[in-house]
Amino acid sequence: MPATDQPKPRTTHDRLLDVAEHYIRQVGFHAFSFRDLATETGIKSASVHHHFPTKAALGVALVQRYRQRILAALEPLDDQPPSTALAALIAAHRTTLTTLDGLCIAGMLGAEEASLPPEVASETRPTHRRRRAVCWPPSTAR
């Protein structure tokens, strides 16, 4: 395989986000620490702070990454009837539960929204609105 076809190695930044995402799916935002992330990724706790100065900054970065993925997945559903879009969202959640061994990040953070740092909570709202809009477009709203 030519060098240009090699998969890009995961950066420490991405690995930290991956581990944080796993923790959120399993136990929620408040149930892990930077020390947990450092242990899982094999770096020092201070190095986690180099990438994310605060846990809120980590949460914002994670929600933004998740939103990019979910928006890309939802875009093809824009022209579908709400029932088709809802079925696709249910299938995506089922896949998350079975292959990622945890709950949806948006659902987990939504359940914790009242206790999240304000910048993380406000970052989750556009994703929730977008998911609702796919299933309940304004023309079908109650």
KANORDA-V519278 format. One record per pair of residues at least 12 apart in sequence whose ideal C-beta (glycine too) atoms are under 10 Angstrom apart, sorted by the first residue. I is the first residue (numbers start at 1). J is the second residue. If there is no record, write none. Layout:
# KANORDA-V519278
I:J
I:J
This chain:
# KANORDA-V519278
10:41
11:51
12:41
12:42
12:43
12:47
12:48
12:50
12:51
13:50
13:51
13:52
13:61
14:51
14:65
15:37
15:40
15:41
15:42
15:43
15:51
16:34
16:37
16:38
16:40
16:41
16:43
16:47
16:48
16:51
16:52
16:58
16:61
16:62
17:37
17:51
17:52
17:58
17:61
17:62
17:64
17:65
17:66
18:37
18:40
18:41
18:62
18:65
19:32
19:36
19:37
19:38
19:39
19:40
19:41
19:48
20:32
20:34
20:36
20:37
20:40
20:41
20:48
20:52
20:55
20:58
20:59
20:61
20:62
20:65
20:105
21:62
21:65
21:66
21:100
21:102
21:105
21:108
22:37
22:40
22:100
22:101
22:102
23:36
23:37
23:40
23:102
23:108
24:59
24:62
24:63
24:66
24:102
24:103
24:104
24:105
24:108
24:109
24:112
25:96
25:97
25:100
25:101
25:102
25:103
25:104
25:105
25:107
25:108
26:100
26:101
26:102
26:103
26:108
27:102
27:103
27:108
28:103
28:108
28:109
28:111
28:112
28:115
28:116
29:55
29:56
29:58
29:59
29:62
29:105
29:108
29:109
29:111
29:112
29:113
29:115
29:116
29:117
29:120
30:55
30:112
30:115
30:116
31:112
32:55
33:45
33:48
33:55
34:46
34:47
34:48
34:49
34:51
34:52
34:54
34:55
34:58
35:48
36:48
37:51
37:52
37:55
37:58
54:117
54:119
55:116
55:117
55:120
56:116
56:117
56:118
56:119
56:120
56:121
56:123
57:117
57:119
57:120
58:117
58:120
59:109
59:116
59:117
59:119
59:120
59:121
59:123
59:124
60:117
60:119
60:120
60:122
60:123
60:124
61:120
61:123
62:105
62:109
62:120
62:123
63:105
63:106
63:109
63:116
63:119
63:120
63:121
63:122
63:123
63:124
63:125
63:126
63:127
64:123
64:126
64:127
65:105
66:104
66:105
66:106
66:109
66:123
66:124
66:127
67:105
67:106
67:123
67:124
67:126
67:127
67:130
68:127
69:105
70:89
70:92
70:104
70:105
70:106
70:127
70:130
70:131
70:134
71:126
71:127
71:130
71:131
73:88
73:89
73:92
73:131
73:134
74:88
74:89
74:92
74:127
74:130
74:131
74:133
74:134
74:135
75:130
75:134
76:88
77:89
77:131
77:133
77:134
77:135
78:133
78:134
78:137
80:134
80:135
80:137
81:135
81:137
81:140
82:133
82:134
82:135
82:136
82:137
82:139
82:140
83:135
84:134
84:135
85:131
85:133
85:134
85:135
85:136
85:137
86:134
86:135
86:136
87:135
88:134
88:135
89:104
89:131
89:134
89:135
90:135
92:104
92:131
93:106
93:107
104:131
105:124
105:127
106:124
106:127
106:128
106:130
106:131
107:128
107:131
108:124
109:121
109:123
109:124
109:127
109:128
110:124
110:125
110:127
110:128
112:124
113:125
113:128
